[in-house]
Amino acid sequence: MLTYNPFYEGTLLFLAILSVVLNNYAFYLIMFKMPSSMRDFRHCLYMLCILDGLFAFVLGVVLNTKIAFSTSNSRSSPPDEP
C-alpha cells in the first residue's frame, strides 16, 4: 500500500511549477520568436501550451494541495485489520 511521503509530494509540486514556467516560456517563444514559416501552426501550439500548463497546474498544485490539507489521516495510518 502506498503511504504519504513528503518527498514525493514536494517533487510533484516542484515538477508542476517547473512545467508551468516552461510552458509560459514556450508560449512566449511561440508568440514572439516563431519563424514565419511556422505561423500556420501558431494556434495549435498556443492551445497545446495553455492546456499542458493548466493540466500540470491542476495535477500538481490543486490536487496535491487538496490531498496534503485533507483532514482525514487515512494516508498516514495503516488500514484496520479485520
Legacy VTK file of the C-alpha trace (Angstrom):
# vtk DataFile Version 3.0
C-alpha trace
ASCII
DATASET POLYDATA
POINTS 82 float
0.000 0.000 0.000
1.243 3.466 -0.808
1.786 5.816 2.091
2.174 9.552 2.306
5.720 10.652 1.540
6.564 14.375 1.711
9.491 13.907 -0.681
7.239 12.654 -3.476
4.623 15.314 -2.783
7.303 18.018 -2.878
8.781 16.585 -6.058
5.360 16.570 -7.708
4.792 20.185 -6.689
8.240 21.223 -7.957
7.751 19.478 -11.308
4.304 21.007 -11.724
5.614 24.522 -11.101
8.575 23.888 -13.412
6.206 22.655 -16.112
4.032 25.766 -15.818
7.091 28.033 -16.031
8.475 26.198 -19.064
5.071 26.282 -20.763
4.921 30.038 -20.245
8.388 30.348 -21.767
7.343 28.189 -24.726
4.244 30.359 -25.131
6.488 33.442 -25.252
8.737 31.802 -27.846
5.750 30.835 -29.983
4.321 34.327 -29.760
7.404 36.428 -30.442
10.249 34.266 -31.791
8.486 31.842 -34.132
9.789 31.860 -37.712
7.328 32.967 -40.346
7.330 29.525 -41.982
5.580 28.061 -38.903
2.895 30.719 -38.496
0.181 28.316 -39.703
0.631 26.137 -36.611
0.613 29.044 -34.155
-2.908 28.489 -32.806
-2.386 24.759 -32.292
0.833 25.415 -30.399
-0.873 28.117 -28.293
-3.571 25.696 -27.240
-1.052 22.934 -26.552
0.952 25.190 -24.230
-2.129 26.510 -22.460
-3.733 23.106 -21.912
-0.471 21.456 -20.868
0.221 24.233 -18.369
-3.301 24.040 -16.950
-3.097 20.262 -16.670
0.241 20.438 -14.845
-1.087 23.150 -12.516
-4.255 21.240 -11.671
-2.490 17.915 -11.235
0.495 19.173 -9.271
-0.832 22.126 -7.300
-4.605 21.913 -6.933
-4.976 18.162 -6.401
-1.743 17.904 -4.428
-2.828 20.703 -2.082
-6.254 19.162 -1.631
-4.663 15.872 -0.605
-1.997 17.482 1.584
-4.511 19.537 3.591
-7.082 16.786 3.910
-8.464 16.336 7.423
-8.524 12.546 7.307
-5.479 10.585 8.397
-6.174 7.685 6.078
-2.911 8.095 4.168
-0.625 8.193 7.169
-2.122 5.309 9.144
-2.234 1.655 8.120
-5.607 0.132 7.291
-7.544 -1.572 10.073
-7.113 -5.319 10.280
-10.359 -7.340 10.283
LINES 1 83
82 0 1 2 3 4 5 6 7 8 9 10 11 12 13 14 15 16 17 18 19 20 21 22 23 24 25 26 27 28 29 30 31 32 33 34 35 36 37 38 39 40 41 42 43 44 45 46 47 48 49 50 51 52 53 54 55 56 57 58 59 60 61 62 63 64 65 66 67 68 69 70 71 72 73 74 75 76 77 78 79 80 81
